Amino acid sequence: MSEPTSDSDGTTTTTRARRARKPVLDSVSAAAVDLARAAAEEVAEPGTVGEHLGATAEGDRLVTHAFAATLPGYRGWQWSVTVTRASRAKNVTVNEVCLLPGEEALRPPVWLPWSERIAPGDLGSQDTLPRKADDPLLEPGYEATGDEEADRLALWELGLGRERVLSLLGRDEAATRWYAGDRGPRSEIAEHAKAPCSTCGFFVQLAGPLRQVFGVCASEWSPEDGRVVSADHGCGAHSETDVEAEVEVPSSMVVDDLSPEGLELVSSGPDDEPAAEPLVTEATDAEPVDADVSDERPSDADVSDEQPVDAAPVADDEPAADDQPDGDDEPAADEPAVDDEPLASGDAERPADA
């Protein structure tokens, strides 16, 4: 590449810039593989220097030999040994030995200071950020001048008096971040809103230059209550939007027209007496209550349990009903309720006056 130059007499001449010459691999230094391996084994742990990967020319008579590293946890790393020799000399010497990562080496991420590693949202409730003296998002604020009237106006009415205030760059970045976030015009809730926040009575504009675009929501019914929203944001809690009131139509009366046929009607009147439940009473010293002979006689099941029906005496052997004296239809209370002689199965149901 040529560059024009001017002489003192005004004559213009053209000079060519010298191109960087590509270094040529020195054959003597490239052949010193054993020397380079011995230098690497002297520095590395025993058995961690692998095969020779090649030689690269770094300059005139300056060659770097690469050996595979077999260290655990250093996959893809290489032992790099640089050798050189003097001009017209045959003796090769070792210049440097180091362990370098290859193209497929496993390497940690690039180191960053703590002030650059921390990201928004990482600050905890008990953390404190370091102060940035040259923060581009801030600029020097208003300083006291000594004039009481001017200082009072600046400190109280303008809200200044801080050492640093938001710079133009910091304000633009904040406005861009807010507008492109969830409280801007492109969020899902804003796209379904019927009116923007700029027409809502709960929209409180910010002070300063940001008041043209942003404000704070003051509606307790809104999900954005107490948050900064853009003027073209929106939600369903707008103060001026309404919904159509739907007229409630009363439902028709439901009548049970099920036919009563086939249903058992149960009356709860005084004539219907509930069936008597058997009472289980414990034996006491009280006198027994007079009862009918038919009630105290054993049932057919009890008679059948004590003696078979075939073994019972024939009914013709019993005295006829006409031979019994009048007035003795029922036994007295002191007489035993059951005779010693067992009864036939049909005697318990025979009427007394038969």
C-alpha positions as CSV (number, residue, x, y, z in Angstrom):
1,M,0.0,0.0,0.0
2,S,1.4,3.4,-1.0
3,E,1.0,6.7,0.8
4,P,1.7,10.1,-0.8
5,T,4.1,12.5,0.9
6,S,5.0,16.1,0.2
7,D,8.5,17.6,0.2
8,S,9.5,21.1,1.3
9,D,9.5,22.3,-2.3
10,G,6.0,21.0,-2.9
11,T,7.0,17.9,-4.7
12,T,4.8,14.9,-4.0
13,T,6.4,11.5,-3.8
14,T,4.8,8.1,-3.1
15,T,6.3,5.6,-0.6
16,R,5.2,2.1,-0.1
17,A,4.4,0.8,3.4
18,R,6.3,-2.3,4.4
19,R,4.0,-5.4,4.8
20,A,4.4,-7.6,7.8
21,R,6.3,-10.7,6.8
22,K,4.9,-14.0,7.8
23,P,7.4,-15.8,10.1
24,V,9.0,-18.9,8.6
25,L,9.3,-22.1,10.6
26,D,12.9,-22.7,11.7
27,S,13.8,-26.2,10.9
28,V,16.4,-26.5,13.6
29,S,14.0,-25.3,16.4
30,A,11.2,-27.4,15.0
31,A,13.3,-30.5,15.2
32,A,14.0,-30.0,19.0
33,V,11.0,-32.0,20.1
34,D,12.9,-34.0,22.7
35,L,14.3,-30.9,24.2
36,A,10.8,-29.4,24.5
37,R,9.3,-32.6,26.0
38,A,12.0,-32.8,28.6
39,A,11.4,-29.1,29.6
40,A,7.7,-29.8,29.9
41,E,8.2,-33.0,32.0
42,E,10.4,-31.0,34.3
43,V,7.6,-28.6,35.1
44,A,4.6,-30.9,34.9
45,E,3.6,-33.8,37.2
46,P,4.9,-37.2,36.2
47,G,2.9,-38.8,33.4
48,T,0.9,-35.7,32.5
49,V,2.7,-34.8,29.2
50,G,1.1,-36.5,26.3
51,E,1.8,-36.7,22.6
52,H,3.4,-34.0,20.5
53,L,0.6,-32.0,18.7
54,G,2.8,-29.9,16.4
55,A,5.1,-26.8,16.2
56,T,4.2,-23.2,15.3
57,A,6.5,-20.4,14.2
58,E,6.1,-17.4,16.5
59,G,8.9,-15.4,14.8
60,D,12.4,-15.7,13.3
61,R,14.0,-18.8,14.9
62,L,11.2,-18.8,17.5
63,V,9.1,-22.0,17.6
64,T,6.4,-23.2,20.0
65,H,5.9,-26.9,20.6
66,A,2.5,-28.1,21.8
67,F,2.0,-31.3,23.9
68,A,-1.3,-32.8,25.0
69,A,-2.0,-32.4,28.8
70,T,-3.3,-35.5,30.5
71,L,-4.0,-33.8,33.8
72,P,-7.4,-34.7,35.4
73,G,-9.8,-31.9,34.9
74,Y,-7.8,-30.2,32.2
75,R,-9.5,-31.7,29.1
76,G,-8.3,-29.9,25.9
77,W,-5.4,-28.1,27.6
78,Q,-1.9,-28.2,26.1
79,W,1.7,-27.9,27.4
80,S,3.3,-25.1,25.4
81,V,7.1,-25.0,25.2
82,T,8.8,-22.2,23.2
83,V,12.3,-22.7,22.0
84,T,14.7,-20.4,20.1
85,R,18.3,-20.2,18.8
86,A,20.6,-17.4,18.0
87,S,21.4,-16.3,14.4
88,R,23.8,-18.8,12.7
89,A,23.8,-21.0,15.9
90,K,22.9,-24.6,16.0
91,N,22.3,-24.8,19.8
92,V,18.5,-24.6,20.7
93,T,17.5,-23.3,24.1
94,V,14.2,-23.3,26.0
95,N,12.6,-19.9,26.3
96,E,9.2,-20.6,28.1
97,V,7.1,-23.5,29.4
98,C,3.4,-23.0,30.3
99,L,0.0,-24.7,30.3
100,L,-2.5,-23.1,27.9
101,P,-6.1,-24.0,26.9
102,G,-6.8,-25.3,23.5
103,E,-9.8,-24.7,21.3
104,E,-11.9,-27.3,23.0
105,A,-10.6,-26.7,26.5
106,L,-12.9,-26.5,29.5
107,R,-12.4,-23.0,30.8
108,P,-14.1,-20.8,33.5
109,P,-16.0,-17.7,32.4
110,V,-14.1,-14.4,32.0
111,W,-13.5,-12.9,35.4
112,L,-15.5,-9.8,36.2
113,P,-15.4,-7.6,39.3
114,W,-18.2,-7.8,41.7
115,S,-19.6,-4.4,40.8
116,E,-20.0,-5.6,37.2
117,R,-21.3,-9.1,38.0
118,I,-24.3,-8.0,40.1
119,A,-27.5,-7.6,38.1
120,P,-30.8,-5.9,38.8
121,G,-32.8,-8.1,41.1
122,D,-29.8,-9.5,42.9
123,L,-29.9,-7.0,45.8
124,G,-31.2,-8.5,49.0
125,S,-33.0,-6.9,51.9
126,Q,-29.7,-6.5,53.9
127,D,-27.3,-5.9,51.0
128,T,-25.7,-2.6,50.1
129,L,-24.4,-1.6,46.7
130,P,-21.0,0.1,46.4
131,R,-21.0,3.7,45.4
132,K,-20.0,4.5,41.8
133,A,-18.1,7.7,41.6
134,D,-18.3,7.9,37.8
135,D,-21.8,6.5,37.2
136,P,-22.9,7.7,33.8
137,L,-26.5,7.6,34.9
138,L,-26.0,10.4,37.4
139,E,-24.7,14.0,37.2
140,P,-23.9,16.6,39.8
141,G,-26.9,18.2,41.4
142,Y,-27.6,21.7,42.6
143,E,-25.2,23.1,45.2
144,A,-25.9,25.7,47.8
145,T,-24.8,29.2,46.6
146,G,-25.1,31.1,49.9
147,D,-28.1,33.1,48.8
148,E,-30.9,32.2,51.2
149,E,-33.7,33.0,48.9
150,A,-32.2,31.1,45.9
151,D,-31.2,28.1,48.0
152,R,-34.7,27.9,49.6
153,L,-36.3,27.9,46.1
154,A,-34.0,25.3,44.8
155,L,-34.0,23.0,47.9
156,W,-37.7,23.0,48.7
157,E,-39.7,24.1,45.7
158,L,-37.6,22.4,43.0
159,G,-36.8,19.4,45.1
160,L,-33.1,19.5,44.5
161,G,-30.3,19.8,47.0
162,R,-28.9,16.3,46.4
163,E,-25.3,15.7,45.6
164,R,-26.1,13.9,42.4
165,V,-29.3,13.7,40.3
166,L,-30.5,11.6,37.4
167,S,-28.6,12.4,34.2
168,L,-30.2,12.6,30.7
169,L,-28.8,9.2,29.9
170,G,-30.1,7.7,33.2
171,R,-33.5,9.2,32.6
172,D,-33.7,7.9,29.0
173,E,-32.7,4.4,30.1
174,A,-35.3,4.4,32.9
175,A,-38.0,5.6,30.6
176,T,-37.2,3.0,28.0
177,R,-37.1,0.2,30.5
178,W,-40.5,1.2,32.0
179,Y,-42.2,1.7,28.7
180,A,-41.0,-1.6,27.3
181,G,-41.9,-3.5,30.5
182,D,-45.1,-5.0,31.9
183,R,-46.6,-1.5,32.6
184,G,-46.3,-0.2,29.1
185,P,-48.8,-0.1,26.3
186,R,-47.8,-3.6,24.9
187,S,-48.6,-5.7,28.0
188,E,-51.6,-8.1,27.8
189,I,-53.7,-6.2,30.4
190,A,-53.2,-2.9,28.4
191,E,-54.2,-4.5,25.1
192,H,-57.6,-5.6,26.6
193,A,-58.2,-2.3,28.4
194,K,-61.1,-0.1,27.0
195,A,-59.4,3.2,27.8
196,P,-55.8,4.4,28.5
197,C,-54.5,5.5,31.9
198,S,-54.2,9.1,30.8
199,T,-58.0,9.5,30.9
200,C,-58.4,7.7,34.3
201,G,-59.1,9.7,37.4
202,F,-56.7,7.6,39.5
203,F,-53.7,8.4,37.3
204,V,-51.2,10.7,39.1
205,Q,-48.6,12.2,36.9
206,L,-45.0,12.3,37.8
207,A,-43.1,15.5,38.4
208,G,-40.4,16.7,36.0
209,P,-39.9,15.7,32.4
210,L,-41.2,12.2,32.9
211,R,-44.7,13.5,33.6
212,Q,-45.4,13.6,29.9
213,V,-45.2,9.9,29.6
214,F,-45.5,8.3,33.1
215,G,-47.6,8.5,36.2
216,V,-48.5,6.4,39.3
217,C,-51.7,4.4,39.6
218,A,-53.7,5.2,42.7
219,S,-56.6,2.8,42.3
220,E,-56.8,0.1,44.9
221,W,-58.9,-2.1,42.5
222,S,-56.2,-2.1,39.9
223,P,-53.3,-4.6,39.8
224,E,-51.0,-1.7,39.1
225,D,-51.9,0.2,42.4
226,G,-48.8,2.2,43.6
227,R,-46.7,1.4,40.5
228,V,-45.4,3.6,37.7
229,V,-47.4,3.1,34.5
230,S,-47.2,4.7,31.1
231,A,-49.9,7.2,30.1
232,D,-51.1,4.8,27.3
233,H,-51.2,1.8,29.6
234,G,-54.6,0.5,30.8
235,C,-56.5,-1.9,32.9
236,G,-60.0,-2.9,33.7
237,A,-60.2,-0.6,36.8
238,H,-60.5,2.6,34.8
239,S,-62.6,5.2,36.5
240,E,-64.7,6.1,33.4
241,T,-65.3,2.7,31.8
242,D,-68.5,0.8,32.4
243,V,-70.1,-2.4,31.4
244,E,-73.6,-3.0,30.1
245,A,-76.0,-4.0,32.9
246,E,-77.8,-7.2,31.9
247,V,-81.5,-7.4,32.8
248,E,-82.0,-10.4,35.1
249,V,-84.8,-12.5,33.7
250,P,-86.5,-14.5,36.5
251,S,-86.5,-18.2,35.9
252,S,-89.8,-20.0,35.4
253,M,-91.4,-21.8,38.4
254,V,-90.5,-25.4,38.6
255,V,-93.6,-27.5,39.5
256,D,-93.2,-31.1,40.7
257,D,-95.8,-32.9,38.6
258,L,-94.8,-36.4,39.6
259,S,-97.9,-38.6,39.9
260,P,-98.6,-39.8,43.4
261,E,-99.7,-43.2,42.1
262,G,-97.4,-46.0,43.2
263,L,-96.2,-44.0,46.2
264,E,-96.8,-45.0,49.8
265,L,-98.5,-42.2,51.6
266,V,-97.6,-42.0,55.3
267,S,-99.8,-40.0,57.6
268,S,-98.5,-38.4,60.8
269,G,-102.0,-37.9,62.4
270,P,-103.0,-38.8,66.0
271,D,-104.9,-41.8,64.8
272,D,-101.8,-43.5,63.6
273,E,-100.1,-45.0,66.5
274,P,-96.5,-46.1,66.1
275,A,-95.8,-49.8,66.5
276,A,-94.9,-50.8,70.0
277,E,-91.2,-51.6,70.3
278,P,-90.3,-54.5,72.6
279,L,-89.1,-53.2,75.9
280,V,-86.2,-55.0,77.7
281,T,-86.5,-54.5,81.4
282,E,-84.3,-55.8,84.1
283,A,-85.6,-58.1,86.9
284,T,-86.8,-56.1,89.9
285,D,-88.4,-56.9,93.3
286,A,-91.7,-55.5,92.2
287,E,-94.8,-57.7,91.9
288,P,-95.6,-59.2,88.5
289,V,-98.3,-57.5,86.6
290,D,-101.5,-59.4,85.8
291,A,-101.5,-60.6,82.2
292,D,-103.6,-62.8,80.1
293,V,-103.0,-66.5,80.1
294,S,-102.5,-66.4,76.4
295,D,-99.7,-63.9,76.7
296,E,-97.9,-65.9,79.4
297,R,-98.2,-69.3,77.6
298,P,-95.2,-70.3,75.6
299,S,-95.4,-69.9,71.9
300,D,-95.5,-72.8,69.4
301,A,-91.8,-72.4,68.8
302,D,-91.0,-72.8,72.5
303,V,-93.2,-75.9,72.7
304,S,-91.7,-77.4,69.6
305,D,-88.2,-76.8,71.0
306,E,-89.0,-78.7,74.3
307,Q,-91.0,-81.7,72.8
308,P,-91.8,-82.7,69.3
309,V,-95.4,-82.1,68.2
310,D,-96.0,-85.9,67.6
311,A,-95.3,-86.7,71.3
312,A,-97.9,-84.2,72.5
313,P,-101.2,-85.8,73.9
314,V,-104.2,-86.0,71.6
315,A,-106.6,-83.1,71.9
316,D,-109.6,-85.5,72.5
317,D,-108.1,-86.4,75.9
318,E,-108.6,-82.9,77.2
319,P,-111.9,-82.0,78.8
320,A,-114.4,-80.3,76.6
321,A,-115.1,-76.7,76.8
322,D,-118.7,-77.3,78.2
323,D,-117.3,-79.2,81.2
324,Q,-115.4,-76.1,82.5
325,P,-117.2,-74.2,85.2
326,D,-118.6,-70.8,84.3
327,G,-116.5,-67.7,85.2
328,D,-113.2,-69.6,85.1
329,D,-112.3,-68.5,81.6
330,E,-109.1,-66.9,82.9
331,P,-106.9,-68.2,85.7
332,A,-106.4,-66.2,88.8
333,A,-103.3,-64.1,89.2
334,D,-101.9,-66.4,91.8
335,E,-102.3,-69.5,89.6
336,P,-99.4,-70.5,87.5
337,A,-99.5,-69.2,83.9
338,V,-98.6,-72.5,82.3
339,D,-99.9,-76.0,83.2
340,D,-97.4,-78.8,84.0
341,E,-98.8,-80.7,81.0
342,P,-97.5,-79.4,77.6
343,L,-100.1,-78.1,75.2
344,A,-100.6,-78.9,71.6
345,S,-99.7,-76.5,69.0
346,G,-103.3,-75.4,68.3
347,D,-104.4,-75.0,72.0
348,A,-102.6,-71.7,72.5
349,E,-104.8,-69.9,70.0
350,R,-108.1,-71.5,71.1
351,P,-110.6,-69.0,72.5
352,A,-111.4,-69.3,76.2
353,D,-115.2,-69.5,75.7
354,A,-115.0,-72.1,73.0
